[in-house]
């Protein structure tokens, strides 16, 4: 009798999981949900800047990101490296 209860419980759980999976596969979110989720992600990713930074833009104060910014310690190091490089003579 105890084994029958275990089997019935396992079969019931597998049935529920299969139905839940089929429901999730067929579930389509409407467009406004995607828009709200995108807005939430934008706010959450810029949370450290403050909510006011999302709505105001200061003219002339743009952050420029250089792909080599993490490769050098300072601008002076770039200038020194540029002066150390000598072009080979042209034939």
Protein Blocks (a to p, Z undefined) as FASTA:
>chain_A
ZZmmmmmmmmmmmmmmmmmmmmmmmpccdfklmmmmmmmmmmmmmmmnojklmmpccehi
acdddfklmmpmbfklmmmmmmmpccdddZZ
